[in-house]
Amino acid sequence: MAVPVSLPAFLPMLLPVAANFRRLLAPYQIFGQFLAFALLLLTVSRLGLMLWQADRVQLTGQFGWLLLQGVRADLMLLGLLLIIPLLLLPLAALPRCYQRWLRFSYLWCLAMLSLIIFIELSTPAFIAQYDIRPNRLYLEYLKYPKEVFATLWHGFRVSLLTGVTLTAVLIWGATRLLRKPAQQPQRPELLWLSWPLALLLVLMAIRSTTDHRPANPSTFAITADALVNSLVINSPYSVLYAAYSMRHEARSSDIYGKLEPSVMLKAALDWPWLQGYQFKNAAYPTLHQQTATAPRTKPLNLVIILQESMGATFVESLGGVGVTPELERLKAQGIWFEQLYATGTRSVRGIEAVVAGFMPTPAQSVVKLSNSQQNFATIASILQQQGYHTQFVYGGEAHFDNMRGFFSANGFSQMVDQNDMSNAQFVGSWGASDEDVFDNAHQQLLQLHQQQQPFFSLIFTSSNHEPFEFPDGKISLHEQPKNTVNNAVKYADWAMAKFIRQAQQSAYWQDTLFLIVADHDNRVYGSNLIPVEKFQIPGLILGGSVKPGVISTLSSQIDLAPTLLSMLGVSACHPLLGRDLTLDHTSLGRAFLQFDNYFALMEQDKLTILKPDHTAVLAHYDQKLKKLSLSDQPVSAAQYQKALAQVQLPSYLYRERKYPANAQCDVVAATATTKVPTPAK
């Protein structure tokens, strides 16, 4: 018969187990100390900055939530900083390696704490100068230590000395905190058992979400104030992410050749439709005044429906499969683009072209790059200055591809994504279905119109994205099985048309302009240098005041924003260089195509293709056969310069920050006409 063991007698039996457990966790002691000290430091810093900027933070009404999200951002940073010593931990179980690993981990943690302290203490001065946490500029200034130090010494001496002193004191405190070495386990090989769990926890902290995509700075773009959003994250993470983003900018337009800025600007602006504008601002060479060709007492509202991957491949009248019957029906009611081309093959490339009117480069889209995360011109920033309520509506996670960060910093005052659609009837891998997105958008537009608030709404669909998930019973399937791209496109087309019917029966229809356009075609492939046929996309402008017609001239996505501004009745000063097609849509046009390392200037059926070895080739495109043929004819020096200028210009504007959202024009240019021409049928 077993003799029961009393609790006091049982406790001594647990002591060896507890001691062994402590020895097992001993190697993680230095990580725990690092986390505790760093979290305290970052939280105190954030709290101090938020109190300093209390007027702007309080306007959001989310003080506590911002602080809580800040801790989440801090754990992401600290997970990244700990990943290297943690990955090396299994080596500590090898003979005579434990002390070496411990010494490395101590020095690593001390160095990372020093980095955190230094950057956080320099943050207030940076915010005072740039109204945002340290970012790409912080790194760029490191290239000029002499000039920067001279500026700090002569202009900010007290702040500099105070910062250096505080940095030294806090680093000394960190050395005291981390000085005590962890006790070596009796059985180091047991580290191999605990290490996978520790690694999993750190990776979870870095990812910081169970959503489709890991968290990034855009995840914390919670408010419409770029500064407040930057306070949520911490400065070291902001700087590290800027460094990460900068590596995507290495593929600049220099891979095609170089032109002097004056030569480049002259060639890039040499288009007939730009001759009526005056470019007089030396600081912003593309800044000009655009006067609307349709002046209105009350400008129209604007809704842009950006259709995911719905290229000409699926539109029968453009030579496609024919799974957009609703779009084909609607085109007779509006202005239809027969030769509209996307600038690239990614959603962010379509966004930069449609929303920002920005030309493509071989680098990543400006939606994701650091220089464009503040004061970058978009149609939203232009309309916001005109008193419009601006919103982005998306069924997925708005932080995907940094959309939330880019939009909230550049003119969009409201973000609506999957988290705001609790009543969605169908949610797939990419979020709420298109029908749910449109239903949500319709209700919001009704409210805005009732409030007599002019609005701009960008609605971005996602149902037509692999794995092509959409609700049953909405459409007759084009083919079997259900989850194919053709069926998904047909569903997306149906959902869009349902929304348009709702809008046509609503009070806001008569006062609103609608643009339906694709961000890009679906999967781009082909053996040609540039698969031109996969860049053609549908475009349709609808609305109660729109007279049906056809624009048959070659057009680019960057032409849409200036054209819409004129049709809205909005005159504005901006740097967008797209063509206002309300002025003239019959003369020859052009399009810009960026495909991998190749850039093409398309003029009717002729393409000048720039290659990354500073050479170029001519090609001809047969619109009917959808076939590209390379030419043996050499590219003239003038044509090479003309094409090179088109791709060098956006790189120049981005790099030099010459695409502002809030600059003013000194000279108002007269437009060629003040009457909106009816598009030719």
N, C-alpha and C positions, 0 to 999 in steps of 0.2 A: 504494500500500500504506500503510495507516494506521500511524503511529508510536506505539507504546505510551507512555502518559504515566506516569512514575514517581509514587509516592505523595507524596514530598516536593514534587515539582513541582505535584502536583494540589491540595495544601492551600492555596496562595495563591489558587487559583481559587475556593475555597470561601469565602474570607474576605469578599468583597463580598456573597455570598449570605447568609452568616450575619449580616453587619451589617444588611442590609436586613430580614432576618427579625426581628432584635432591634428595629429601628425599627418594624416592623409590630406587634410585641407591646407596644411602649412604652406605649400608652394603658392597657393592662391591668395595668401595673406597680403602680399604686395599689391596684387590686383585690387583687392578690396580697399586697401588704403588709398590707392590711386583714384578709384571710383568715388569714394566718399569725399576726398579733398576736391577733386575736379567738379563734382556735382554741386558741392557747396559754393565753390568759386563762381561757376557759371550761373547758378541761380541768383546769387547776390548781385552779380554783374547785371543780369537781365532785369532784376527788380529795380536796381538803381537807374538803369536806362529808361525803363517804363515810367518810373516816377518823374524822371527828368522830362520825358515827353508825355506827361500825364494828360495834357489837354487833347492830344491827338488819340491817345489810347482810350480815353474815356468815351470819346465819340463813338467807338465801336461797341461799347457796352459789353465787352467780353474780357475784362481784365483777368479774372480768375482762369478762364479757359485758355487764354493766351499763355499764362504762366505754366499751366499744366502741359500744354502742347510743347512748351519750351523744354521741359524735362524730357519729353519724348525725343526731341531733336538732340538734346545733350547725350542721351544714351546712344543715339546713332553715331555721333562723333566718337564717343569713348569706346564703343565697340570697334570702330575702325582703327583707333589708335592701339587697342590691345590685341588686335588680331595677329600681329607679327610675333610678339613673345609667346602668345598662346599656341600658335602653330609650331613653335620650337620646343614646347614643353615636353613632348615625348622623348626628346634627346636627354632631358634631365634624368631619366631613369637609367641611362647608361652609366657604367662605372666611371667615376671621377669627372662626370659632366654636370652634376647638380650645381655645384658652386659656380661654375662658369656660366651656366644658364641664369642662375640667380643674380650674378653680377651684371650680366647683360640686361636682364629685365629691370633691375634697379636703375641702371643708367638710362635705359629706354624710357621708363616711366618718368624719371626726373626730367629728361629732355622734353617729353611731351607736355608735362606740367609747365615747364618754362615757356614753351611755345604758346600754350593756352593763356598763361598769365600775360605774356608780352602783347599778344594780339588783342586780348580783351581790354587791357589798360590803354591801348592806343585807339580803341573804338570811339570814345566820345569825341576826340578831335576829328576823326574821320567823318563821323555823322555831322558834326558842326559844319564841315566843309562841303559834304556831298549829300547830306540828308538821307543816308542809307548806311548800313553796316559795311565794313571793309569787304571789297569784292575784287574784281579783276584789276581795278586801278591800284589797289594796294600792292599787288604783285608787280605791276608795271613800274611803280616808283622804286622798287628795289633795284632796278637797273641803273638808277642814278643816285647812289648813296651820298655822294659829295654834295650835290645840289639839294637833296632832301634834307640832309643834316644842316646845311647852311640856312635853309628856310626855317627849320624848326628852331635853330639856335637864335636867329635874329628876330623871329616873329612870335615864337611860342616857347620862350626859354623857361618860364616858370612851369608850364605844363610838362615840358620835356624833363626837367630835373625831378619834378614830382613823380612822373611816371617811371623814370629810371630807379628812383629810390624805392617806390612801392614794388616794382618788379624784383629788385634785389632782396627786399624783406620777405616777399612771398616765396621766392625761390629758396631762400634760406630756410623758411618754414617747411617747405616741401622736402628739403634734404633731411631735416629733423624727423619728419613724419615717416619717411621711407628708409631711415637709416638702419633700423633694427632688422637684421636678416631673419628670414623664416627658418625654422628648425627643419633639418633634413629628415625625411621619413626613414623609418627603419627598413621599409621595403619599397624602394623607389619604383619598382616595376608596377606597383598598384596604381601609379599615376595613369597608366594606360587604360585603366577602368573608368576613372573619373574624367579623363580628358575629353572623350566624345560628348559628354553631357555639357561640360563647360563650353566647348566649341559651339554646340547647338545654341546655347543661351546667348552667346555673343553674336552669332549670325542672325538670330531672331531680333536682337537689339538693333543690328545694322539695317535689316530689312524693315523693321518697325511696322509691319502691317501684314495681314493675311489676304490683302486685296490682290488683284491680278498683277499689279506692278509694285516694285519696292517704292518706299517713300523717297522723296527728294525735296529740294527746297520749295518746289511748286506745291507740295502737299500742305505747306504751312502758309500759303497765300490765302489767309482766312478772311482778310478784310480788303477794302478797296484802297487802302493806304499802303503804298510800297514800303515806307519806313517802318510802319507798325508790323507789317509782315516780316520784315528783316529782323525785327527785335525778337520775334518768336524763335528763330534759329539762333545759333551762336556764331561769333565772328570767325573762329578757327574753321568751322564747317563751311561757312560762306566762302572763305578764302580757298580752302581745299577744293570745293566744288568748282570755283572759278578756274583753278589750275587744271582740273579735270576737263572742263569745257574748252579751255584754250587749246588743248591738244587736238581738238577737232577742227581748229582753224588753220592748221598747218597747210591744208590743201587750198591755198589761196589762188586767186586768178593768175598769180605769177607763173604758174606751171604752163601757161599758154604764151607767155611773153610779157614785156613791160612797155608801157608808154609813159611819157611825162604827164603829170596831172593836167597841165594846160592843153596838151594835145588830145589826151583822152576825153576831157570834158567837151572840147569842141566837136569831136567826132561823135560822142555819145548823144549829144543834144541836137545833132543835125538831122532832124526828122521834120517833114513838112507841118505836121500837126502841133509841133512845139514852137513854131516860128511866131505865133501870135502872143507868146508869153514873154515876160521880161525876167531874166535871171540876173538880178543886180546885187544880191547879197554875197559878198566874197567869202564869208564864213560858212554859208550853206549854199553851195553852187546850184542846187536844183530847186531851191525854194522859189515859189512863184505864186501869184494870185490867180486862182481859177474862178471865173465869174460864171455862174450857172446860166445855161442857155434857156432854162425854163423858170424864170423868176416867179416866186409864189409869195402871197401874203403870209401863208402858213405852210412851211415846208412839209413834205410828206414824211411819214414814218418809213422805216426800212426793216425788212426781214430777209436775211440771207440764209437759204437752206443749202448747206454744204453736204452733198451726198457722198458718202464713203465709197470710193472705188467704182463709181458708176460712169465709166468712160463710154466712148463711142462704140466700143466692142459690143455693147448691149442694146444700142439704139438702132432700130431697123433703117430709119431714114438717113442715118450716118454710116450705113454699111455694116451694121452689127447684127447680132442674133435676133433681136426683136422681142425682148422681154420687158420693155417699158411702154406698154400700150397706153397707160395713163399720161405719160409725158408726151407721147405722140398726139394724144387728143388735146392736151392743154396748149401745145405749141401754136395752134391756130388762134388762140386767144391772147397771145402776147408777142413779144419781140424775140425771135428765135435766131440763135447764132449758128450759122452753117459751118464756119471754119474757126472754131475756138480751140485753142491748144493750152494744155497745162504746162507749167514750167518745169515740173519734175515728176518723180514717181513715189513720193512720200506724202502723207497727210500734212506734215509740218511745212513741206514745200508749198503745197496748195494753200495753206493758211497764210503763209507770208506773202504770197502773190495776191490772193483774193482780199484779205483783210488789211494788209499793209501796202499793197501795190508795189512790192519789192521784187526786183529782178533776181534771178537765181545765180548762185556761185558754186564752185566745186566744194566749198566748205559746207558744214551742216547748215540747216535753216536757221535764220536769226531767231526763230521761236525758242531755240535751245542754247543760243550763244550768249555770252555774258554782257557784251557791250549794248545789247538791245533790250536789256531787262529794265530799262527806265528811260523815259523821254524819247521813245521811238515812235515815229508817226504811224498811225493806223486810221482806218476810217472811223473806228470807235472814238479815238482821241479827237478827231476833227468834229464829229457829231456831239461828243460830250461838251466841247467848248461852245456848241450852239444850243445847249440846254437839253439835249436828249438824255433819256435814261438808257443806258447801254447794258446789255446782258449777253451772257454766253450760256446756251442750254445744250447739255450733252447727257446721253444716257449712261455713259461709263464713268470712269474716275477722271475728274478734270485735271488732276496733276499729271496724267499720262503725257509723255513727251513735253513736259514743262508748260503745257497750255495754260494752266491756272496762273502760274507765275508770270508768264509773258502777258496774258490778257489783263490781269488785275493791275499790272504796272503800267499798262499802255492803253488806258481809256475805257476798260470795261468795269462798270461799277457793281455788277451782280454776277455771281457764278451759280449756276444751277446744274447739279450733276446727279448721279445715281443716289447719293445719300439724301437728296431732297425729294426723291420720288418714292415715298413709302407705299403709295397706292398702286405701284406698277403691277400690271397683270402678268407680265412675262419678263423674266430676267435671265439672260444668258451669260456666256463667258465674258462678253464685252459690255454687259450692263443691261439697262432697261431697253425694251424693244422700241423700234422707231415709232410705233403707234402710241406707246406710252409717252415717249418724248414729245411728240406732236400734241397729244392731248394736254400735257402739262403746259407746253408753250402757249397753246390756244387760250387756256384759262388765264394765264398771266397777261397776255396781250389784251384780253377783254378788260381786265382790271386797269391796266395802264391807260387804255383808251377812255374808260369811264372817268378816270382821274384827269383827263385832258392832258396827259403827259406824253410829249413826243418820245418815240422810242426807236431804238435799234436793237434787234435781236438776231444773234448768230446762232442758228440751230445746226448742230453737227450730228449726223446720223451714224449708226455703227452696226446695224443689223447685217449689212452686206460686208461682213468681215469674217474670215475663217475663224471658227468652224461653221459659219453660216447657220446660226440658230435663230429661229423665229417661231411664233405661235402657230398652232394648227388651225385649220379651218378658215383662214383668211383669204386664200387665193386658190385657184385651180393650178396645180403644180405644172410647171413646164416640162419636167422630166422626173424620173425616178433614179436614185432614192431622193428623199426630201432635201437633205442638207447639202445642196450643191450651190455654186455661185449663181447660176441662172435662176434658180428658185428664190434665192435670197434677194437678188436684184428685183425680181418681180414683186416680192413682198414689199421691199423698200419703196418701189414705185407706187404700189397700192397705198401704203401708209402716207406717203407724201400727198397723193391726190385726195385722200380723205381729209387731210388737214386743209388743203386748198379749198375744198368744198365747204368746210366749216367756216373758213375765213370769208368766202364769198357771201355767206349768209349772215355775216357779222357786221356790226357797225364800223369796225376799223378797216374793212376792205377798201372802201372808197378813198381813204386817207393814207393808204399804205402801198409801198412798192415792194414787190417780192422778186428775189433772184433765186433761181434754182440752178445750181451748178455743181459739178463734181470736183473733188479735191485732186483726183488723178484717176487714171484707168486702173483696172485690176492688175494682176501679175504682169510685169513688163518683161518681155523676153524677145529674142530674135538674134539673128546672126549679123545684122547690120551694125555699123558704128552707132547709129541712132535709130531705134525702132520707132519711127515717126508716127506710124499708125496707132501706137499705144499711148500717144500723147494727146490725141484728139478727144475732146470731151463735149458733152452737151451743155448748153447754156440757154436759159429762158428767163425773160423779165416779164412779170405779170403785175396786175393791179387794176383797181377801178378806173384809173385815169390813163391807162396804157392803151395806145392804139396798136392793133396787131401789125406785124411786119417782119421782115427778115433782114438780118445783117449778114451779108455774104462775104464781106471782106475778111482777109486773114486777121485774126485777133488773138490776143494773149490774155491770160488770167489777170495780168497787171492792168489791163485796160478797163476792167470792170468797175473798180472803185471810182475813178474820175467820171466815168459815164453815169454811174448811180448818183453821184453828188449833183451833177447837172440836172438829172431827172427829178431828184428830190427838191430842187430849188435852193440848194445850199451853195453859196459862194464862200470860198475859204482860201486861206494862205496855207500852203502845204508843199512838201518836197516830192510828192508822188509824180512819177514820170509816165504813167500810163496814158493811153490815148482816149480823149473824150469823144466817143463815137456818136454823140448827138450833134457834133459840129460837122463831121463828114465821115460817112461810113461806106463811101463808094470807091475812094482811091485805094491804091495798093497798101496792104498792111504788112505786118511782120510779127514773128513770134520768137520766143527764146526757149530753147530746150536744153536742160542739163541732165545728162545721163552718165552716171559714174564719173569718169575722168574726162568726158567729152562735153563740149559746149557747142551748140549750133545756133546760128542766126538764120532763121527761116524767112525768106522773102518770096511769097507766092510759092512756086514750085522749086525754087533754088535754095539750097542750104550751103552755108559756109561753116564747116565743122572744124573747130579748133581741137588739136590733140595736145596731150601733156608734154610733148617734146618740142614745143614752140613751132610746130608746123601746122598746116591747115590743108584741107581738101575741099573741093567743090562736089556737090551731089545734086541730083534732081529727083523730085518726089512726084510720082504719078498718083494723084488723089483717087482716081477711079480704081486703079489696080492695087492701091495701097502698097506701092513698091518704091524702094529707094535705090537709085543707081549712082555709083560713084563716077565722077567725070575725070578724064585724063587731062583736062584743061587746068593749067596751074592757077593758083589763087593770086590775083594781083596784089601788089603792096597796099593799094588803097582799100581793097575789099578786106584784106587781112586786118588792117588797122581799124576798119569800121566794126568788124566782128569782135576784135579784141577789146575795143572801147566799151562795148555793151556788157561784157563780163567783168571788166576791170572796174567799171563805175560802181556797181553795188559793193564790191570789196572795199573800195576806197571810202564810200559813204559810211559803211559799217565801221571800218577800222578807225576812221578819223571822227566818228560820232557826228556826222553831218546830215542826219536824217531826223531832224527834231520834230517833236510833237507840239511845241509851244512857241516857236519863233514867229516873229512878225515880219510881214513884207513891207519894205519901204516904198515900193512903187506898185501901183495897181495896174495890171496889164489889161488891155481891152481884148475881148474875145472876138473871133471872126464873125460871130453872128449872135443874135439874141433870140432866135426862134428855133424851136426844136423841130428838126425835119422829120417827116414821117418816113420810117424805114421802107425801102423799096421792097415790093413783094416779088 
